[in-house]
Amino acid sequence: MTKEAENLYATAPGDRPAWLAQLDLQMTIDGEDAPANARSSLTDPCTEEPLATYPDAEMAHVDRSVEAAKRAFRNWSQTGWDERREALDSLAKAIGENHAELAILLACETGRPLRKAWHEIHFSVEFVRMIAGVKLPARRFDQPGREIELTHRPLGVSGAIAPWNAPVILGIAKVANALLAGDTVVLRPSPFTPLTALYLGRLGRSVLPPGVFNVITGDASIGAALTVHPDVAKISFTGSTATGRRIAAAAAPQLKRLTLELGGNDAAIVLKDADVEAFADKVFEISLGNAGHFCSAAKRLYIHSDVFADVRDALMAKAEAVVCGDNFDPSTTMTPVQNRPQFDRIWSVIDDAVAHGGRVVTGAAREAGPGLFITPTLFEDISHGTMLVDEEQFGPVLPLIPFDDLEDAVAMANDSEYGLGGSIWSSDLDQATEWANRLETGSAWINDHGSFSASVPMPSAKQSGIGTDYAHFGVAEHSRLMILNRKVSD
């Protein structure tokens, strides 16, 4: 744990609901508070007790926020790259200066241990700074008597719809991409995690012109209204494939630009010469310890029979050592499931696996204490044709599937409608590279899984999304191409 993260435990407020109420978080429209007539309640995932309330937007808030963004676009779209970069640097600085408050808010609304929340805020600051350094290159085309240049132009108002599993980084990434491209933004966070977005909206007011960055909160109807609004040129959404399909259908009549980062059911293939401990460390970190709340977590494990028992035992030891408890207690290591609907769905996946003959290696226990905790759960004697293998569980449950023939393992890995990521684990890098190239995924890792950098693009395949995020690709997705064609001579 870093010293900064460690210090948070000493300063975190004991009475969280009172502290949150004192913040009086409001929506941001046109650089000002936008009060709502009604508020909804949030539940603490660690205790299932009331945590805080947040404003419920009405359709009038959608219209007002889009109108403000559209009005601000006239000037913001005419600013230069350097001015937008400076604005993003100022936004990154504001987030960094409020690191502790944001980390505490994030821990409260997600249930994540405080040190893990701290790391998401840190990554978010670095992401905004990296985006601030992007420049979309112009391209010239040679033609006699003409000067022809391909440029990137702003789109207009961008609607950003962020998920609950990583609400700060997946919200601020959309905002940073849009702002650098010259777009203005209306951000609607998940109704399960609205607090950090409301706080980001407050920070944005101090460094951005009014209307450039707006934040509204509410249920799915608010996201739907933003999607079909005639003055919204672009929708950037992260969430389930099912919801992504509905957004694409709703946006189609207006031919809106879309970036959809959707579900994943990543396969990790472990060869017999793999480093078992390194594999277990990584998979536990991204697939179990954080309750499986990561789109590119390894969600299906195909393990060579020669090392199957070793991998199973290594993961089992880590799973049985977790500590479930208050996320403000430094001894807590396990994240709860963030919300009750997802908690119930994960249990339906577990029940389906058992009904199909799957054997629980460890876990599948309902914690006696409070909170939406599911202990890390491993299944063996399970195969395709079950929810756990075929669908995205998005929870701390993993199927362990043995194989003897690598060709069969790759075929099973590719037997999915999803194609976000996948990995091959082997000490033979040439062999691993050869097989990784056969994975039908946007990202393929070798001896790693789910590692992303703000400077590396994140493509997808199949039903896992449309468009590419991160690096300069995310900025380009928020712009349109334009040819400037000047005739200079006959």
C-alpha positions in Angstrom: 0.0 0.0 0.0 1.3 3.5 -0.8 1.9 5.9 2.0 -0.8 8.2 0.6 -3.4 5.4 0.5 -2.3 4.3 4.0 -2.8 7.8 5.3 -6.4 7.8 4.0 -7.4 5.2 6.6 -6.4 7.6 9.4 -8.4 10.5 8.0 -11.5 8.7 6.6 -14.7 9.9 8.4 -16.2 7.4 10.8 -19.8 8.7 10.3 -20.0 8.4 6.6 -23.7 9.3 6.0 -23.4 12.5 8.0 -20.2 13.5 6.1 -21.9 12.8 2.8 -25.0 14.8 3.7 -22.8 17.8 4.5 -21.4 17.7 1.0 -24.9 18.5 -0.4 -24.0 17.2 -3.9 -26.0 18.7 -6.7 -26.1 18.2 -10.4 -24.1 20.6 -12.6 -25.7 22.4 -15.5 -24.2 25.4 -17.2 -21.6 25.7 -14.4 -24.1 26.0 -11.6 -26.0 23.8 -9.1 -29.1 22.2 -10.7 -31.4 21.2 -7.9 -34.0 18.4 -8.4 -37.5 18.1 -6.9 -36.8 14.5 -5.8 -33.8 12.5 -4.5 -33.1 8.8 -4.4 -31.3 6.8 -1.8 -28.1 4.9 -2.0 -27.3 1.8 -0.1 -23.8 1.0 1.3 -22.7 -2.3 -0.3 -20.7 -3.2 2.8 -23.6 -2.9 5.2 -26.8 -2.6 3.1 -27.6 0.4 5.3 -28.7 3.8 3.9 -25.6 5.7 2.7 -26.6 8.9 1.0 -29.1 10.5 -1.4 -28.6 11.9 -4.8 -30.7 14.1 -7.1 -33.2 12.5 -9.5 -33.1 14.4 -12.8 -36.3 15.0 -14.8 -36.6 15.3 -18.5 -36.3 19.1 -18.1 -32.8 18.6 -16.7 -31.8 16.6 -19.8 -33.0 19.4 -22.1 -31.3 22.1 -20.0 -28.0 20.3 -19.8 -28.0 19.6 -23.6 -29.0 23.2 -24.3 -26.1 24.4 -22.1 -23.6 22.1 -23.7 -24.8 23.1 -27.2 -24.5 26.8 -26.4 -21.0 26.3 -24.9 -19.9 24.3 -27.9 -19.9 27.4 -30.1 -16.9 28.8 -28.3 -15.3 25.6 -27.0 -15.1 24.1 -30.5 -13.2 27.2 -31.7 -10.5 26.9 -29.1 -7.1 25.5 -30.1 -5.4 22.3 -29.0 -3.2 24.1 -26.6 -6.1 25.8 -24.8 -7.9 22.5 -24.4 -4.8 20.8 -23.2 -4.3 23.5 -20.5 -8.0 23.0 -19.5 -7.4 19.2 -19.1 -4.2 19.8 -17.2 -6.2 22.0 -14.8 -8.9 19.4 -14.5 -6.3 16.7 -13.7 -4.8 19.1 -11.1 -8.2 19.7 -9.5 -8.9 15.9 -9.3 -5.4 15.4 -7.8 -5.9 18.1 -5.2 -9.2 16.4 -4.1 -7.8 12.9 -4.3 -8.7 12.0 -0.7 -12.3 13.2 -0.9 -12.9 11.4 -4.2 -11.3 8.2 -2.9 -13.5 8.2 0.1 -16.6 8.9 -2.0 -15.6 6.1 -4.4 -15.1 3.7 -1.5 -18.4 4.6 0.0 -20.5 4.1 -3.2 -18.7 1.0 -4.5 -17.9 -0.7 -1.3 -14.3 -1.2 -2.5 -11.5 -1.2 0.1 -10.3 2.4 0.5 -6.8 1.7 -0.9 -8.3 0.2 -4.1 -10.4 3.3 -4.5 -7.3 5.5 -4.1 -5.7 3.7 -7.0 -8.6 4.4 -9.3 -8.4 8.1 -8.6 -4.7 8.0 -9.2 -5.2 6.3 -12.5 -7.8 8.8 -13.4 -5.5 11.8 -12.8 -2.8 10.1 -15.0 -5.3 9.4 -17.7 -6.4 13.0 -18.0 -2.8 14.1 -18.1 -2.0 11.6 -20.8 -5.0 12.7 -22.9 -3.9 16.3 -22.5 -0.8 15.4 -24.4 -2.6 13.8 -27.4 -2.6 15.6 -30.8 -4.6 14.2 -33.7 -2.3 14.5 -36.7 -3.4 16.2 -39.9 -2.6 14.4 -43.2 -1.8 15.9 -46.5 -2.6 14.4 -49.9 -0.6 15.2 -53.0 -2.5 16.3 -56.1 -1.3 18.7 -58.8 -2.5 22.3 -58.3 -4.2 21.5 -55.0 -3.5 21.5 -51.3 -5.6 18.8 -49.7 -5.5 18.2 -45.9 -7.4 15.8 -43.7 -8.3 17.3 -40.4 -10.3 16.4 -37.3 -13.2 18.6 -36.3 -15.4 18.5 -33.2 -18.7 16.7 -33.3 -20.9 18.7 -30.9 -22.5 17.6 -27.7 -21.3 14.3 -26.4 -23.4 12.2 -24.1 -21.3 10.1 -21.7 -23.0 7.2 -19.9 -20.7 5.7 -17.3 -21.0 2.3 -15.4 -20.9 1.5 -11.7 -17.9 -0.8 -11.6 -15.2 1.9 -12.2 -17.3 5.1 -12.2 -14.4 7.7 -11.9 -12.0 6.4 -14.5 -14.7 5.3 -17.0 -16.5 8.6 -16.5 -13.5 11.0 -16.7 -12.0 9.1 -19.6 -15.1 9.9 -21.7 -15.0 13.5 -20.6 -11.3 14.0 -21.3 -11.6 12.5 -24.8 -14.6 14.7 -25.7 -13.1 17.9 -24.3 -9.8 17.6 -26.1 -11.6 16.8 -29.4 -13.5 20.1 -28.9 -16.9 18.6 -27.9 -18.9 19.6 -24.8 -20.2 16.9 -22.5 -23.3 15.8 -20.5 -22.2 13.0 -18.2 -24.8 10.6 -16.7 -23.3 8.2 -14.2 -24.9 4.9 -13.1 -27.7 5.5 -10.5 -25.7 3.0 -8.4 -22.6 5.2 -8.2 -23.6 8.9 -8.7 -21.6 10.6 -5.9 -18.2 10.8 -7.5 -19.7 12.1 -10.8 -21.5 14.8 -8.9 -18.2 15.7 -7.2 -16.4 15.8 -10.5 -19.0 18.1 -11.9 -18.3 20.4 -9.0 -14.6 20.3 -9.7 -15.1 20.9 -13.4 -16.9 24.3 -12.7 -13.7 25.8 -11.3 -11.6 25.1 -14.4 -13.9 24.9 -17.4 -16.3 27.4 -19.0 -20.0 27.1 -18.0 -21.8 24.4 -20.0 -18.7 22.6 -21.3 -19.0 19.9 -18.7 -22.4 19.0 -17.2 -23.4 16.2 -14.9 -27.0 14.9 -14.4 -28.0 11.9 -12.3 -31.0 9.7 -12.6 -32.3 6.3 -13.7 -32.2 4.5 -17.0 -34.9 6.8 -18.4 -32.4 9.8 -18.2 -29.8 7.9 -20.1 -32.4 6.9 -22.7 -33.5 10.5 -23.1 -29.9 11.6 -23.5 -29.4 9.0 -26.2 -32.4 10.1 -28.4 -32.0 13.8 -27.8 -31.7 15.5 -31.3 -28.9 17.8 -30.2 -26.6 15.1 -28.9 -24.2 14.1 -31.6 -22.3 11.3 -29.9 -23.0 8.7 -27.2 -20.1 7.1 -25.3 -21.3 4.2 -23.2 -19.7 1.5 -21.0 -21.9 -1.3 -19.8 -23.6 -4.5 -20.7 -23.9 -5.8 -24.2 -27.7 -5.9 -23.8 -27.9 -2.2 -22.9 -25.4 -1.4 -25.7 -27.7 -3.0 -28.2 -30.7 -0.9 -27.0 -28.6 2.3 -27.2 -27.5 1.4 -30.7 -31.1 0.8 -31.8 -32.3 4.1 -30.2 -29.4 6.1 -31.8 -29.8 4.6 -35.2 -32.7 6.8 -36.5 -30.5 9.9 -36.0 -27.2 8.1 -37.1 -25.5 9.2 -33.9 -21.8 8.4 -33.5 -21.3 5.7 -30.9 -18.5 4.3 -28.8 -19.8 1.2 -27.0 -17.5 -0.6 -24.6 -19.6 -3.6 -23.7 -19.4 -6.9 -22.0 -16.6 -9.4 -22.0 -16.2 -13.1 -21.2 -12.4 -13.3 -21.4 -10.7 -16.6 -21.5 -7.3 -17.3 -20.0 -5.4 -20.3 -21.3 -2.8 -21.8 -19.1 -0.2 -24.1 -20.8 1.7 -26.7 -18.8 4.9 -24.7 -18.8 3.2 -21.6 -17.3 4.3 -19.9 -14.1 1.4 -21.0 -11.9 2.0 -18.6 -9.1 2.3 -15.6 -11.4 -1.0 -16.7 -13.1 -2.8 -17.2 -9.8 -1.6 -13.8 -8.5 -2.9 -11.9 -11.5 -6.2 -13.7 -12.0 -7.0 -13.4 -8.3 -6.3 -9.7 -8.4 -8.5 -8.8 -11.4 -11.1 -11.6 -11.3 -11.9 -12.4 -7.7 -10.5 -9.8 -5.1 -12.5 -6.9 -6.7 -15.6 -9.1 -6.8 -15.1 -9.6 -10.6 -16.2 -6.0 -11.3 -13.9 -5.5 -14.3 -14.9 -5.8 -18.0 -11.6 -7.4 -18.9 -11.2 -9.8 -16.0 -10.4 -13.4 -16.8 -13.8 -15.0 -16.6 -13.1 -18.5 -18.0 -10.0 -20.5 -17.2 -8.8 -23.2 -19.5 -6.0 -25.0 -17.7 -3.7 -27.8 -19.1 -4.4 -31.0 -17.2 -0.7 -31.3 -16.1 -1.0 -28.2 -14.0 -4.7 -28.1 -13.3 -4.4 -29.2 -9.7 -1.6 -26.7 -9.0 -3.5 -23.8 -10.5 -6.7 -24.8 -8.6 -4.9 -25.1 -5.3 -3.1 -21.8 -5.8 -6.3 -19.9 -6.4 -8.1 -21.8 -3.7 -5.4 -20.7 -1.1 -5.8 -17.1 -2.1 -9.6 -17.3 -2.1 -9.7 -18.8 1.4 -7.4 -16.0 2.8 -9.7 -13.1 1.9 -11.2 -10.9 4.6 -14.7 -9.5 4.1 -15.6 -6.5 6.1 -15.8 -2.7 6.3 -14.0 -1.1 3.4 -12.6 1.5 5.8 -10.9 -1.2 7.9 -7.3 -1.7 6.6 -7.6 -5.5 7.2 -10.4 -5.9 4.7 -9.2 -7.3 1.4 -12.5 -8.3 -0.3 -14.8 -6.1 -2.3 -18.6 -6.7 -2.0 -20.8 -7.0 -5.0 -21.8 -3.4 -5.7 -25.6 -3.7 -5.9 -28.4 -6.0 -5.0 -29.6 -6.8 -8.6 -26.1 -7.9 -9.5 -25.7 -9.8 -6.3 -28.9 -11.8 -7.0 -27.8 -12.4 -10.6 -24.4 -13.9 -9.5 -26.2 -16.2 -7.2 -28.4 -17.3 -10.1 -25.2 -18.1 -12.0 -23.9 -20.1 -9.1 -27.2 -22.0 -8.7 -27.2 -22.8 -12.4 -23.7 -24.1 -12.3 -24.6 -26.4 -9.4 -27.8 -27.6 -11.2 -25.6 -28.5 -14.2 -23.3 -30.7 -12.1 -20.6 -28.2 -11.4 -18.6 -28.9 -8.3 -17.8 -26.0 -5.9 -14.1 -26.1 -5.1 -14.3 -23.2 -2.6 -16.6 -20.4 -1.9 -20.3 -20.1 -2.9 -21.0 -19.1 0.7 -23.3 -16.4 1.9 -21.5 -14.4 4.5 -23.0 -14.3 7.9 -22.3 -10.6 8.4 -23.8 -7.6 6.7 -23.1 -6.6 3.2 -23.3 -7.9 -0.4 -20.3 -10.2 0.0 -19.8 -13.4 -2.0 -16.7 -15.2 -1.1 -14.4 -16.0 -4.1 -15.9 -19.1 -5.7 -14.2 -21.7 -8.0 -16.0 -24.4 -10.0 -14.7 -27.5 -11.7 -16.5 -30.3 -13.5 -18.2 -27.6 -15.6 -18.3 -26.8 -19.3 -20.0 -24.8 -22.0 -23.8 -24.8 -21.9 -23.9 -23.2 -18.5 -24.4 -19.5 -17.5 -21.0 -19.4 -15.8 -19.2 -20.4 -19.0 -21.4 -18.9 -21.7 -22.3 -15.6 -20.1 -20.5 -12.7 -18.4 -20.9 -13.4 -14.7 -19.3 -10.0 -13.6 -18.8 -11.5 -10.1 -16.2 -13.4 -8.0 -17.0 -16.8 -9.6 -14.7 -18.6 -12.0 -15.0 -21.9 -13.9 -11.9 -24.0 -14.1 -11.9 -26.2 -17.3 -9.1 -28.7 -18.0 -7.7 -29.4 -21.5 -5.1 -31.6 -23.1 -5.1 -30.3 -26.6 -4.2 -26.6 -27.1 -6.2 -26.5 -30.4 -9.3 -27.5 -28.4 -8.6 -24.9 -25.7 -8.3 -22.0 -28.3 -11.5 -23.3 -30.0 -13.3 -23.2 -26.7 -12.0 -19.8 -25.9 -13.3 -18.5 -29.2 -16.6 -20.1 -28.7 -18.3 -17.0 -27.4 -20.2 -14.0 -28.6 -17.9 -11.8 -26.7 -14.4 -10.7 -27.8 -13.0 -8.1 -25.4 -9.8 -9.8 -24.3 -8.0 -13.1 -23.7 -4.6 -14.4 -22.6 -2.1 -17.2 -23.1 0.2 -18.2 -20.3 3.4 -20.0 -21.1 7.2 -19.8 -20.7 7.6 -20.3 -24.4 6.9 -16.7 -25.7 7.1 -17.7 -29.4 4.5 -20.4 -28.9 2.3 -18.2 -26.8 2.4 -15.4 -29.4 1.5 -17.8 -32.1 -1.6 -18.9 -30.2 -2.5 -15.5 -28.9 -2.8 -14.3 -32.5 -5.6 -16.9 -33.0 -7.7 -15.4 -30.2 -10.8 -13.6 -31.6 -10.4 -10.6 -29.2 -9.6 -7.0 -29.2 -6.7 -7.5 -26.8 -4.6 -10.6 -26.3 -2.1 -10.7 -23.4 0.8 -13.1 -23.0 1.6 -13.9 -19.3 -0.7 -11.1 -18.2 -4.4 -10.3 -18.4 -6.5 -7.1 -18.2 -3.6 -4.7 -18.0 -4.4 -1.4 -19.6 -2.6 1.9 -20.0 -4.0 5.2 -20.9 -1.5 5.3 -23.8 -2.5 2.0 -25.3 -5.7 1.6 -27.3 -8.5 -0.7 -26.2 -10.2 -2.3 -29.2 -12.9 -5.0 -29.1 -14.3 -7.8 -31.2 -17.6 -9.5 -31.8 -20.4 -8.3 -29.4 -18.0 -6.6 -27.0 -18.3 -3.2 -28.5 -18.1 -0.6 -31.2 -15.2 1.8 -31.6 -11.8 2.0 -29.8 -11.0 3.9 -26.7 -7.8 5.0 -24.9 -4.7 6.7 -26.4 -5.4 9.0 -29.4 -8.1 6.6 -30.6 -10.5 7.8 -27.9 -10.1 11.4 -28.9 -10.5 10.5 -32.6 -13.8 8.7 -31.8 -15.1 12.1 -30.5 -14.3 13.9 -33.7 -15.2 13.9 -37.4 -12.9 13.8 -40.4 -13.0 16.7 -42.7 -11.2 17.3 -46.0 -9.9 20.8 -46.7 -9.4 21.0 -50.5 -7.8 24.2 -51.9 -7.3 24.7 -55.6 -4.2 26.8 -55.9 -3.4 26.6 -59.6 -4.6 25.1 -62.9 
